[in-house]
Amino acid sequence: MRLTFFRAVLVLITLAALSPSQAFAQLFETRAKQAYLVEAETGTVLFAKNENEEVPPASLAKLMTMEVVFNAIKSGRLTLDDEYSVSENAWRNGGAMSGGSTMFAEIHSNIALRDLIQGVIIQSANDGCMVIAEGMAGSEENFARLMTERGKAIGLTNSVFGNSTGLPNPQSHVTMRDLVVLARHIYRTYPEFYHYYSQEDFTWNKIRQRNRNPLLGLDIGVDGMKTGYTEASGYAIVSSIQRDGRRLFLAMSGLESENARREEARKILEWGIRAFERKPLFKDGEVVATASVYGGETSVDLKAKGPVDIFLPLTNPDRLVARVRYNWPLKAPVEEGQQIGDLYIYIGDTLSREEPLYAAQSVKKGPIHSQALDALIELVQFWN
């Protein structure tokens, strides 16, 4: 199968009025070693820096731990009232004795899942993660496999989880791109649980602890999600902001201090809100491209399932380029609604948005002479 790139109507777009950027690196500078910023509704990439570089997840792994829990609750396998027992392992290696983040769960006590969820999200409790992992899967090792498998199922293409806590583990690694995919998924799929990420504090075992997210109290519209730190990768954060009618998701890592993490995250989020405007590229039902159909009666029009908008920077005008890619030869018959290819939208040299494209109409097989001609063309293309 040979990949064919072609430019369709309006596919090579050079519109100074849209004011797209030259490159992300020229738009914004950050001290973070890795960063990825995405607008939630359209999926437009607003900033990317080493977004596919593997780093230890630290406590950001707890986002995946909670996704597994939320999914089990939504599917009816768990309830918020379910209780789990605190093992010696969870108490010793995740509790106060460990020196890490903890909800101070007492050994051999039983804790309701709703409290464990708050302990993990608000207090970043390692003991809470371990109690959940052992209660759901029998061991941390088994639960970590569930995390990795579930991550792949929801689109994390380059992340592996070695435990439920994010504590140092040679198997564990994530990317900033995957973490944004995970954050968007949690927000869209589990709205009934998302409020935990903005809860300011939680008291357990008569100990009140505040949410560890340093952006929640800045009154800039941040309402989640998680911080993390390892010596190997530095200070990291996954965050979401809702303001001025738009929501952004950010993942960044490799910062040298808590202050740097707070300030760099704040700056890029506020920049993302202020520095972009929404522009329509294709209306709902508008033909994006036309693809030749091998052995078919006619070619086939391609369109997205809905309008295609993108967020473009207000400064540094340059070319906005869109390309359509599909597997050639596209063979008849083609069914209306069949996914044919994808639309790739670039700002400068950086892929900013992908959108699947579908057949706007059905195409039947053409007459024998038409099929024979297409076969000849395919043969020539093959030998070239």
Helices and strands as residue ranges (DSSP letters): E 2-6, E 12-13, G 16-18, H 24-27, E 34-39, E 45-49, G 58-60, H 61-74, E 83-85, H 88-94, G 96-98, E 110-112, H 113-123, H 126-137, H 140-153, H 176-189, H 191-194, G 195-198, E 201-204, E 207-210, G 216-218, E 222-230, E 234-243, E 246-255, H 258-274, E 276-282, E 289-291, E 300-303, E 308-313, E 320-328, E 339-347, E 350-359, H 368-383
